[in-house]
């Protein structure tokens, strides 16, 4: 019991506390002028996180970051583009229609807040 308690105290002092201090520094850097907008994703080939700062928007609604906006547009049954992408089948159907209708694509019939691709390979490229 003494060994287990000693280990818990050591972990708290040597591991947890320094990590907490680093996280406070990150929060200060990201939020010193109020919340900053940023996008984050995982690099598909090397597996590390990539974060890029975007311009701060005065509107802090659901659409305040690019990723949130796209996710919102594609998860709702209605959006400003007039398309329903709320299921995988509907998204697939949209993609195939867009690919088959070059004229409609050029005339803006298939506008979207994000590029819809046909498969995993296109997503990573």
Legacy VTK file of the C-alpha trace (Angstrom):
# vtk DataFile Version 3.0
C-alpha trace
ASCII
DATASET POLYDATA
POINTS 125 float
0.000 0.000 0.000
2.856 2.354 0.833
4.533 1.578 -2.496
1.299 2.239 -4.415
0.699 5.517 -2.583
4.286 6.609 -3.189
3.931 5.849 -6.900
0.697 7.893 -7.108
2.373 10.880 -5.415
5.444 10.592 -7.677
3.239 10.459 -10.825
1.309 13.497 -9.652
4.468 15.530 -9.066
6.656 14.323 -11.945
4.157 13.676 -14.748
0.789 15.315 -14.151
1.892 18.684 -12.815
4.326 19.464 -15.688
1.686 18.454 -18.237
-0.871 20.693 -16.564
1.580 23.602 -16.691
2.199 22.995 -20.416
-1.530 22.942 -21.091
-1.956 26.282 -19.276
0.792 27.732 -21.515
-0.957 26.387 -24.640
-4.274 27.857 -23.527
-2.602 31.213 -22.888
-0.962 31.190 -26.331
-4.176 30.228 -28.123
-6.531 32.451 -26.118
-4.566 35.531 -25.042
-6.695 37.821 -27.257
-9.916 35.936 -26.574
-10.752 32.633 -28.214
-8.876 32.132 -31.465
-10.349 30.186 -34.332
-8.283 27.312 -35.602
-8.615 24.103 -37.529
-7.141 20.781 -36.456
-6.798 17.424 -38.132
-4.598 14.344 -38.103
-1.963 14.066 -40.818
-3.089 10.885 -42.646
0.312 9.358 -43.435
2.422 10.196 -40.385
-0.387 10.272 -37.821
0.461 13.485 -35.985
-1.958 16.322 -35.281
-1.828 19.442 -37.452
-3.265 22.715 -36.182
-3.514 25.998 -38.102
-4.776 29.310 -36.784
-7.503 31.006 -38.804
-8.680 34.578 -38.577
-10.729 35.395 -35.513
-14.409 35.819 -36.277
-16.579 38.118 -34.182
-19.433 35.596 -34.400
-18.849 32.782 -31.910
-21.802 30.725 -33.086
-21.670 27.113 -34.290
-20.255 28.348 -37.595
-17.252 30.124 -36.067
-14.672 27.722 -37.503
-14.382 26.198 -40.931
-14.556 22.612 -39.701
-17.622 23.297 -37.547
-19.314 25.031 -40.449
-18.712 22.153 -42.844
-19.783 19.548 -40.284
-22.933 21.541 -39.586
-23.766 21.898 -43.271
-23.261 18.221 -43.989
-25.093 16.876 -40.928
-28.327 18.853 -41.241
-31.199 18.023 -43.570
-31.287 21.652 -44.714
-28.532 24.208 -45.257
-27.861 27.377 -47.229
-26.911 25.321 -50.295
-30.294 23.598 -50.547
-28.856 20.076 -50.429
-29.562 17.221 -48.028
-26.291 15.457 -47.188
-27.492 13.998 -43.887
-26.826 10.322 -44.771
-24.030 8.483 -46.526
-26.379 7.486 -49.354
-27.466 11.081 -49.938
-23.862 12.282 -49.914
-22.850 9.537 -52.347
-25.789 10.437 -54.606
-24.751 14.126 -54.536
-21.186 13.181 -55.495
-22.281 11.016 -58.426
-24.725 13.642 -59.720
-22.031 16.308 -59.537
-19.542 14.140 -61.381
-22.062 13.334 -64.145
-23.366 16.912 -64.575
-20.366 19.049 -65.575
-22.602 21.846 -66.839
-24.523 21.957 -63.570
-21.261 21.947 -61.650
-19.930 24.882 -63.686
-23.217 26.761 -63.153
-22.993 26.356 -59.374
-25.728 23.758 -58.880
-23.436 21.635 -56.697
-21.962 24.289 -54.408
-20.961 23.126 -50.939
-18.923 24.370 -47.994
-16.490 21.481 -48.464
-15.210 19.434 -51.382
-17.089 16.142 -51.614
-14.802 13.351 -52.814
-15.654 9.834 -53.922
-13.347 7.665 -51.854
-10.712 7.483 -49.120
-7.810 7.885 -51.549
-9.221 11.153 -52.929
-9.773 12.348 -49.350
-6.112 11.814 -48.452
-4.810 13.351 -51.669
LINES 1 126
125 0 1 2 3 4 5 6 7 8 9 10 11 12 13 14 15 16 17 18 19 20 21 22 23 24 25 26 27 28 29 30 31 32 33 34 35 36 37 38 39 40 41 42 43 44 45 46 47 48 49 50 51 52 53 54 55 56 57 58 59 60 61 62 63 64 65 66 67 68 69 70 71 72 73 74 75 76 77 78 79 80 81 82 83 84 85 86 87 88 89 90 91 92 93 94 95 96 97 98 99 100 101 102 103 104 105 106 107 108 109 110 111 112 113 114 115 116 117 118 119 120 121 122 123 124
